[in-house]
Amino acid sequence: QRMHEVPVPLEALPAVDAVVISHDHYDHLDIDTVIALARTQRAPFVVPLGIGAHLRQWGIPESRIVELDWNETHRIADLTLVCTPARHFSGRLFTRDTTLWASWVITGPTNKAFFGGDTGYTKSFAEIGAEFGPFDLTLLPIGAYHPAFSDIHMNPEEAARAAAELGTRILLPSHVGKFTLAKHAWDEPFTWLAEASTGQPFQLVTPQIGEPVNLSDASHLPTERWWQ
């Protein structure tokens, strides 16, 4: 169950260039959302290796499915998407690790972004930063952490470290505030990340859920601690 309402209905989204998926866990690959996006958008689904089987089963046309292995690249107009490593796992119901999980490098004409997907801390961040960085915008997961599953979910301090290693200019936290997947308070990751980001070489932005972030308007980036 969601902790916050969906900020905008899918039908109200403008046209998107691509639907980028990190892995096939239910909270990241939702059948109703996929089918709705297929109906309301014309963009391709760019996914890690193996996830195309889910999409085909749900009626997504083959022509709209792009499957990539780690370090493979796909171009969409003036965007370049690179499937990069993450430290996680995959699976739905009784099936485990038959599909790939990934992070993504997204390069456009003027800006470059990194989407961490769902991941534990990994040395791959420094390697990705060295090869593809620096990044104008980095989205990293900061919630659902616990010492028992630190291999698959970063805590906020690790996310701040990863952001610095990636060479990011602006850090936008993700994977937080939507579902209760661990025992920490829903707002704890925001407070911890704000503390861990002090003195780091990036700017932390903290939009409210659904609030737009305009990178070209540096003087009005959302930094308010709204969760307090």
VEXDREN-2710 file (C-alpha; in Angstrom, 1 decimal):
% VEXDREN-2710
k/r/px/py/pz
1/GLN/0.0/0.0/0.0
2/ARG/1.3/3.5/-0.9
3/MET/2.1/5.9/1.8
4/HIS/1.5/8.9/-0.5
5/GLU/-1.0/9.4/-3.3
6/VAL/0.2/9.2/-6.9
7/PRO/1.1/12.8/-7.8
8/VAL/-0.2/12.7/-11.3
9/PRO/-2.3/10.2/-13.3
10/LEU/-0.4/8.4/-16.1
11/GLU/-2.8/9.8/-18.6
12/ALA/-1.7/13.3/-17.7
13/LEU/2.0/12.7/-18.4
14/PRO/3.5/14.4/-21.5
15/ALA/5.1/12.3/-24.2
16/VAL/8.2/10.6/-22.9
17/ASP/11.3/9.4/-24.8
18/ALA/11.6/6.1/-23.1
19/VAL/10.3/4.0/-20.3
20/VAL/13.4/2.8/-18.4
21/ILE/13.1/-0.2/-16.0
22/SER/15.7/-1.2/-13.4
23/HIS/14.5/-4.7/-12.6
24/ASP/11.4/-6.9/-12.3
25/HIS/10.5/-6.7/-8.6
26/TYR/6.8/-5.8/-8.2
27/ASP/7.4/-2.3/-6.8
28/HIS/9.5/-1.5/-9.9
29/LEU/7.7/-3.4/-12.6
30/ASP/3.9/-3.1/-12.2
31/ILE/1.8/-4.8/-14.8
32/ASP/-1.1/-2.2/-14.6
33/THR/1.4/0.7/-15.0
34/VAL/3.2/-1.0/-17.9
35/ILE/-0.1/-1.7/-19.8
36/ALA/-1.3/1.9/-19.1
37/LEU/2.0/3.3/-20.4
38/ALA/1.8/1.1/-23.5
39/ARG/-1.6/2.5/-24.2
40/THR/-1.0/6.2/-23.4
41/GLN/2.6/6.5/-24.7
42/ARG/4.5/5.6/-27.9
43/ALA/7.9/5.3/-26.3
44/PRO/9.9/2.1/-26.2
45/PHE/10.5/0.1/-23.0
46/VAL/14.2/0.0/-22.4
47/VAL/14.9/-2.9/-19.9
48/PRO/17.6/-5.2/-18.6
49/LEU/18.1/-8.6/-20.2
50/GLY/15.2/-11.0/-19.7
51/ILE/12.5/-8.5/-18.7
52/GLY/11.2/-8.5/-22.2
53/ALA/9.6/-11.8/-21.5
54/HIS/7.3/-10.2/-18.9
55/LEU/6.4/-7.4/-21.3
56/ARG/5.6/-9.8/-24.2
57/GLN/3.4/-11.8/-21.9
58/TRP/1.5/-8.6/-21.0
59/GLY/0.9/-7.8/-24.7
60/ILE/3.6/-5.2/-25.3
61/PRO/4.6/-5.3/-29.0
62/GLU/8.1/-6.6/-29.8
63/SER/8.8/-3.4/-31.7
64/ARG/8.6/-1.4/-28.4
65/ILE/10.9/-3.6/-26.3
66/VAL/14.7/-3.0/-26.1
67/GLU/16.6/-5.4/-23.9
68/LEU/20.2/-4.7/-22.9
69/ASP/22.9/-6.5/-21.0
70/TRP/25.3/-4.6/-18.8
71/ASN/27.5/-2.2/-20.8
72/GLU/25.3/-2.3/-23.9
73/THR/24.0/0.9/-25.4
74/HIS/20.9/2.0/-27.2
75/ARG/20.1/5.3/-28.9
76/ILE/16.7/7.0/-29.1
77/ALA/16.9/10.2/-31.2
78/ASP/19.5/12.4/-29.4
79/LEU/19.5/10.3/-26.2
80/THR/22.0/7.6/-25.5
81/LEU/21.1/5.0/-22.8
82/VAL/23.8/2.7/-21.3
83/CYS/22.8/-0.3/-19.2
84/THR/25.3/-0.3/-16.3
85/PRO/25.8/-2.6/-13.3
86/ALA/24.0/-2.6/-10.0
87/ARG/24.1/-4.8/-6.9
88/HIS/20.7/-6.3/-6.4
89/PHE/18.7/-9.3/-7.4
90/SER/15.5/-10.1/-9.4
91/GLY/12.4/-12.3/-9.2
92/ARG/8.7/-12.4/-9.1
93/LEU/6.6/-14.9/-7.1
94/PHE/8.6/-18.2/-7.1
95/THR/11.2/-17.3/-9.8
96/ARG/14.5/-15.8/-8.7
97/ASP/17.4/-14.3/-10.7
98/THR/16.3/-15.3/-14.2
99/THR/16.3/-11.6/-15.3
100/LEU/19.0/-8.9/-15.0
101/TRP/18.9/-5.8/-12.8
102/ALA/20.7/-2.6/-13.8
103/SER/21.4/1.0/-13.3
104/TRP/21.4/3.4/-16.2
105/VAL/23.4/6.2/-17.8
106/ILE/21.3/8.6/-19.8
107/THR/23.1/11.1/-22.0
108/GLY/21.3/13.9/-23.9
109/PRO/22.5/16.9/-25.9
110/THR/23.2/19.1/-22.9
111/ASN/22.9/17.0/-19.7
112/LYS/23.9/13.6/-18.4
113/ALA/22.0/11.6/-15.8
114/PHE/22.6/8.5/-13.8
115/PHE/19.7/6.4/-12.5
116/GLY/20.8/3.9/-9.8
117/GLY/17.7/1.8/-9.8
118/ASP/17.6/-0.4/-6.8
119/THR/21.0/-1.3/-5.4
120/GLY/23.4/-1.9/-2.6
121/TYR/26.6/0.0/-2.4
122/THR/29.1/-1.3/-5.0
123/LYS/32.6/-0.4/-6.3
124/SER/30.8/-0.1/-9.7
125/PHE/29.8/3.4/-8.8
126/ALA/33.4/4.7/-8.9
127/GLU/34.0/2.8/-12.1
128/ILE/30.8/4.2/-13.7
129/GLY/31.8/7.7/-12.6
130/ALA/35.3/7.3/-14.1
131/GLU/34.0/6.0/-17.4
132/PHE/30.8/8.0/-17.9
133/GLY/30.8/10.9/-15.4
134/PRO/30.5/13.5/-14.3
135/PHE/26.7/13.6/-14.1
136/ASP/24.4/16.7/-14.0
137/LEU/21.8/14.7/-12.1
138/THR/22.0/11.4/-10.1
139/LEU/19.1/9.5/-8.8
140/LEU/20.0/7.0/-6.0
141/PRO/17.9/4.9/-3.7
142/ILE/18.1/5.8/0.0
143/GLY/15.3/3.8/1.6
144/ALA/14.4/0.3/2.8
145/TYR/17.8/-0.3/4.3
146/HIS/18.7/-2.7/7.1
147/PRO/22.0/-4.4/8.2
148/ALA/20.4/-7.8/7.3
149/PHE/20.1/-6.8/3.6
150/SER/22.9/-4.2/3.1
151/ASP/24.1/-6.1/0.0
152/ILE/21.0/-5.1/-1.9
153/HIS/19.9/-1.7/-0.4
154/MET/22.1/1.2/0.4
155/ASN/21.6/3.4/3.4
156/PRO/21.7/7.2/3.0
157/GLU/25.3/7.6/4.0
158/GLU/26.4/5.0/1.4
159/ALA/24.2/6.9/-1.2
160/ALA/26.1/10.1/-0.4
161/ARG/29.4/8.3/-0.9
162/ALA/28.2/6.8/-4.1
163/ALA/27.0/10.2/-5.4
164/ALA/30.5/11.7/-4.8
165/GLU/32.2/8.8/-6.5
166/LEU/29.9/9.1/-9.5
167/GLY/30.9/12.7/-9.9
168/THR/27.4/14.1/-9.6
169/ARG/26.4/17.8/-9.5
170/ILE/22.9/17.3/-8.2
171/LEU/21.7/14.3/-6.1
172/LEU/18.0/13.4/-6.1
173/PRO/17.0/10.7/-3.6
174/SER/14.7/7.9/-4.8
175/HIS/13.3/4.6/-3.5
176/VAL/11.9/6.4/-0.4
177/GLY/8.6/7.5/1.0
178/LYS/6.3/5.3/-1.1
179/PHE/6.2/1.8/0.5
180/THR/7.1/0.5/3.9
181/LEU/9.8/-2.1/3.1
182/ALA/12.0/-1.8/6.3
183/LYS/11.6/-1.0/9.9
184/HIS/13.0/2.5/9.8
185/ALA/10.6/5.5/10.0
186/TRP/9.5/6.7/6.5
187/ASP/11.3/10.1/7.0
188/GLU/14.5/8.8/8.5
189/PRO/16.3/8.4/5.2
190/PHE/15.7/12.0/4.3
191/THR/17.2/13.3/7.5
192/TRP/20.2/11.0/7.4
193/LEU/20.9/11.8/3.8
194/ALA/20.8/15.6/4.5
195/GLU/23.4/15.1/7.3
196/ALA/25.6/12.8/5.1
197/SER/25.5/15.3/2.2
198/THR/27.0/18.1/4.3
199/GLY/30.4/19.1/2.8
200/GLN/30.0/16.8/-0.2
201/PRO/30.9/18.1/-3.7
202/PHE/27.3/17.8/-4.9
203/GLN/24.0/19.6/-4.2
204/LEU/21.2/17.7/-2.6
205/VAL/17.7/18.4/-3.8
206/THR/14.7/17.3/-1.8
207/PRO/11.5/17.8/-3.8
208/GLN/8.2/16.8/-2.3
209/ILE/6.9/13.7/-3.9
210/GLY/5.8/14.6/-7.4
211/GLU/7.4/18.1/-7.3
212/PRO/9.2/18.9/-10.6
213/VAL/13.0/19.6/-10.6
214/ASN/14.2/22.0/-13.2
215/LEU/18.0/21.7/-13.6
216/SER/18.3/24.8/-15.7
217/ASP/16.9/27.0/-12.8
218/ALA/19.7/26.5/-10.3
219/SER/18.4/29.4/-8.0
220/HIS/15.1/27.6/-7.4
221/LEU/16.1/24.0/-6.8
222/PRO/14.0/22.4/-4.0
223/THR/16.1/22.0/-0.9
224/GLU/13.5/22.5/1.9
225/ARG/13.3/19.8/4.6
226/TRP/9.6/19.3/4.0
227/TRP/9.4/16.0/5.8
228/GLN/10.2/17.5/9.2
END
